[in-house]
Amino acid sequence: MNSISPNLNIMIKASEKASKALIRDFGEIEKLQVSVKGPSDFVSNADTKAEKIIIEELMKAKKNYSIISEENGSVVNKDYKNVWIIDPIDGTSNFLHGVPHFAISIALRSNNEIISGLIYDPIKDEMFHAEKGNGAFFNNQRIKVSKKKEIDACLFATGGKNIVLDNLTMRKTGSAALDMAYVAAGRFDGFFQKNLNIWDIAAGIVLVKEAGGIVNNIDLLKKDNITVKASSVEINEKMLEKLNNF
């Protein structure tokens, strides 16, 4: 196993603990699909519960760190330079409809730089993590971005509405965090999307970079309306040319 920092170890433990609750709740979704009320409120509660577990675990170890999270918003503590960025369920719509493709995402921003990131798919038991200067890993195996050089052979991920690019082979998976993790692992060759929140992509930024990829410059102090373009080095320029009007 690769050597990891105490902070990343905390993130791993928090995600694993929260995942147990998410797996249980996801197992109830199918039953709720037939109810009159539907599963929306249930999923909202699952989201909130998972976030609470993650925050509690992180704060046990680093009580002075600040927090930005999807459900809880921003909490500025004594240490405002170190900030946990948390998305308890990235891919909520998938979760809501019983589609097993969603993830827990946790990142650590230090002095306006993402230095650690973790994306955990609890259903597939797939964990992606990275730390600045220490590489990117999938279930403790080193990963690298794709080496494909011909854009016609590439597979890209995107999200949002009304994305039509006839000249690229694309998939919409419903989870920006996993899309970026898949770029880091070479499963996708690139990812691009508009109108994202910082908790959607914070962990993915360090993952892609540490896997040898490129991510466009992003203002890490912004919380929303973020545009991301990430890919392998080999295909980056060609992808950006195709995205000229994106």
Steps between C-alpha positions, in 0.01 A plus 500: 500500500620848420590735784218741580475805722303512826247731331435256216471217749228697678320558170508129417359401838226765480394389152496134599283570802255714304488241222346240730198724557476586130507134395220421744294797380562419134362153567170659604460713188343230286226447758427872511465534121146361520381729779278799438736744666804363320858480621599870476471579869668172589798582277526849647516344844761249383707785360480696824573195715808403299633855512450512877699178543784631280519835679496338843786267406709778345442737791602239756849513356518859377253702703640838390478440125229686311236332284317547171232239438198456277241467773659692788643795305811682624633481853800720578696373797827614660705351218349670196795415275427126515154414371325166458286499183231231521238351271328208678322375186631617165247356259189560708265453206653158433456409866140625488415272208681194629790530256818370669733775381573764764785589732616664818743782426731660756781746432735711710573853384805655663607858426277507190634173358345154498763281664298182566201343334293186538212366290336181624237298313348293783292269282795386288744540791727712282714759675701763315733725696788737441728739685708776354843364409411142590315374193147373441369158600206269438449244779867560591630437148673787320296646215580716199290685246441359153780499243275509193612752240215485246187683609276275290605209720419687821203484733394818681266568790278801548189606687235766520233580245504562128856381438519402133841445342474272200876480461574334835400162641342584835328349800286662767536299819336736749799535732762768433720367781514152349547645152817674619614190688452300180713752307773453760474123460502511120144371465395830345739708291347832599219671688333836458198660664359841593312626806667273750545554873839486667406187698423319173852529366746594777626146561508430128734792436788355699423148373530598134810711556677233704412241236688711246203681348405864445220701660413854392569782743221517758436760767491273804331771708190481280223273622285472190468572127835332436606372158736203488704364210724210596684244290821315436794706378504312169150605402457834679566739213283302261217489754518874561482562125178298485368694799573838344139617543431310822 
